[in-house]
Each structure stands twice: as C-alpha cells, then as structure tokens.
Amino acid sequence: MKSVGELSRRELLALKEIQLIGQTADRRLALQFLKDDMVAKCEEGRLQLTAEGRRMLVRGSPSLSEMAS
C-alpha cells in the first residue's frame, strides 16, 4: 500500500473524483484503489472511498492546492 507522499497528483485527483461522483474515468486507477482498499464498490456499482481512501485524500489535499497555484 502506498503512503500519502507516494500518491501522484493524478491518483489524488482520481480519489477526489470518486468522492464527488462515485466513479473515475481511469479504470486502471480504480482497480488499483480497490486492490489497495482505498475504495469499495457499492451495490449500485458506484465507488466510494473507504476510511483509508479518505485519509489519503485528506492528507494529500495540501499538495493538490500547492500544485494549483
């Protein structure tokens, strides 16, 4: 499992996308997140962040803000 410092900007953005809409366009990342227990699949087929996924996103959020400026 990766640590927050190891998540790329693309991975953090995909986690944010999952948090907002329950899916991501990057199927490879979605499968990796499922394998790493950062997301879980709901009955409706949507993805949702697990506690680990939320933790990774919250800890990585400052780096997303820094990259935007």
Backbone bond lengths (Angstrom), bond angles and torsions (degrees), N, CA, C in turn:
res aa  C-N    CA-C-N  psi(-1)  N-CA   C-N-CA  omega(-1)  CA-C   N-CA-C  phi
1 M - - - 1.448 - - 1.526 109.22 -
2 K 1.304 115.17 141.07 1.462 120.35 -178.57 1.520 111.00 -81.12
3 S 1.325 114.72 155.85 1.452 119.55 171.61 1.521 107.03 -95.84
4 V 1.327 115.70 167.68 1.465 120.76 -178.17 1.514 111.37 -56.13
5 G 1.319 117.25 -42.08 1.448 120.57 -179.08 1.511 113.40 -63.47
6 E 1.335 116.96 -18.77 1.447 121.67 -178.71 1.524 113.11 -92.53
7 L 1.326 118.33 -9.04 1.456 120.20 179.52 1.522 109.62 -77.31
8 S 1.311 115.31 132.94 1.464 119.89 177.96 1.529 109.76 -79.58
9 R 1.295 115.01 167.39 1.469 120.14 177.10 1.531 109.23 -59.24
10 R 1.339 116.94 -41.16 1.461 121.53 179.39 1.527 111.53 -61.06
11 E 1.324 116.84 -40.96 1.463 120.76 178.85 1.526 111.11 -66.92
12 L 1.325 116.41 -42.56 1.467 119.73 178.22 1.523 110.92 -63.67
13 L 1.322 117.44 -41.05 1.464 120.79 178.33 1.528 111.37 -65.25
14 A 1.319 117.21 -36.55 1.462 120.62 177.54 1.529 110.58 -66.79
15 L 1.328 117.80 -40.09 1.470 120.52 175.43 1.523 110.54 -61.82
16 K 1.320 116.82 -41.69 1.465 121.11 178.71 1.525 110.27 -63.50
17 E 1.323 116.85 -41.69 1.466 121.81 177.77 1.534 110.47 -60.82
18 I 1.314 116.95 -43.36 1.466 121.10 177.81 1.522 110.42 -63.11
19 Q 1.313 116.29 -41.59 1.468 119.93 178.95 1.531 110.58 -61.13
20 L 1.322 116.75 -40.98 1.464 120.96 -175.50 1.523 113.94 -78.45
21 I 1.340 117.58 -43.82 1.465 119.36 -172.18 1.533 114.61 -124.33
22 G 1.323 117.56 -0.64 1.455 120.38 176.05 1.517 114.68 78.11
23 Q 1.320 116.92 14.72 1.469 120.41 176.85 1.518 109.27 -159.78
24 T 1.329 115.05 168.17 1.449 121.18 175.00 1.516 108.29 -140.96
25 A 1.311 116.32 149.11 1.459 121.45 179.21 1.528 111.51 -71.83
26 D 1.325 116.98 -19.27 1.462 121.48 -176.83 1.534 110.05 -92.47
27 R 1.307 115.41 93.15 1.472 120.69 -176.74 1.532 112.02 -61.53
28 R 1.324 116.73 -37.81 1.466 120.31 -179.87 1.526 110.50 -60.71
29 L 1.341 116.36 -44.82 1.462 119.38 178.57 1.527 111.11 -66.23
30 A 1.310 117.25 -39.25 1.468 120.06 178.74 1.523 110.40 -59.15
31 L 1.320 116.85 -44.03 1.466 120.52 178.59 1.525 111.55 -64.93
32 Q 1.329 116.34 -39.73 1.466 120.15 177.94 1.532 110.82 -64.90
33 F 1.332 116.75 -42.43 1.465 120.73 178.14 1.531 110.74 -62.14
34 L 1.322 117.21 -40.03 1.465 120.63 177.08 1.523 110.04 -62.26
35 K 1.325 116.62 -44.70 1.467 121.81 179.83 1.529 111.08 -62.72
36 D 1.349 116.94 -38.76 1.466 121.95 -178.48 1.529 113.21 -86.18
37 D 1.329 117.32 7.29 1.470 123.07 179.11 1.533 112.82 59.53
38 M 1.325 116.48 32.50 1.471 119.95 174.76 1.519 110.92 -92.69
39 V 1.339 117.26 -21.58 1.458 122.01 175.21 1.519 108.99 -135.65
40 A 1.318 114.80 159.38 1.458 122.21 175.79 1.522 107.28 -131.41
41 K 1.302 115.88 153.36 1.458 120.89 179.26 1.519 108.85 -95.86
42 C 1.331 116.62 129.16 1.466 122.34 177.65 1.527 109.68 -82.79
43 E 1.305 115.47 168.58 1.466 120.78 178.06 1.522 111.53 -59.03
44 E 1.319 117.46 -34.49 1.467 121.84 -179.00 1.527 112.19 -75.61
45 G 1.331 117.50 -0.92 1.449 121.14 -179.46 1.519 113.98 89.38
46 R 1.312 116.18 -5.39 1.466 120.14 178.08 1.522 109.24 -79.12
47 L 1.318 115.02 157.87 1.458 120.99 176.42 1.524 108.96 -98.41
48 Q 1.306 115.96 148.92 1.465 120.35 173.43 1.516 108.29 -139.07
49 L 1.319 114.66 148.08 1.454 119.60 179.70 1.513 110.25 -70.66
50 T 1.308 116.59 139.80 1.458 121.98 171.53 1.535 107.07 -85.18
51 A 1.306 116.85 178.48 1.466 120.15 176.27 1.526 110.01 -58.10
52 E 1.326 117.07 -39.24 1.467 121.10 179.04 1.529 110.76 -65.94
53 G 1.314 117.23 -42.61 1.463 120.97 178.43 1.522 111.80 -62.86
54 R 1.331 116.59 -41.91 1.480 120.17 177.43 1.516 110.72 -64.27
55 R 1.316 116.49 -40.76 1.465 120.30 179.23 1.527 110.46 -62.33
56 M 1.315 116.44 -44.80 1.462 120.57 179.82 1.529 111.03 -63.07
57 L 1.317 116.43 -41.03 1.462 120.36 -179.19 1.519 111.26 -67.55
58 V 1.328 117.18 -44.59 1.465 120.69 179.97 1.521 110.67 -62.88
59 R 1.311 116.90 -44.67 1.471 119.95 -179.83 1.521 111.96 -69.19
60 G 1.312 117.78 -29.58 1.459 121.00 -179.80 1.512 113.93 -86.47
61 S 1.332 117.94 -12.57 1.466 121.43 -176.78 1.526 114.13 -56.40
62 P 1.334 120.41 -41.25 1.477 118.78 177.54 1.517 112.78 -58.62
63 S 1.315 117.95 -35.52 1.460 119.12 179.64 1.518 111.00 -69.15
64 L 1.337 117.68 -31.52 1.468 120.11 175.79 1.517 110.18 -66.92
65 S 1.326 117.57 -38.73 1.461 121.37 179.00 1.522 110.37 -66.70
66 E 1.327 116.97 -41.28 1.462 120.82 179.25 1.504 111.56 -64.08
67 M 1.317 117.99 -37.74 1.459 121.67 -178.17 1.524 110.92 -70.82
68 A 1.328 116.61 -28.40 1.464 120.63 -177.92 1.524 112.29 -74.07
69 S 1.327 117.82 -24.28 1.462 119.59 -176.88 1.502 112.59 -90.35
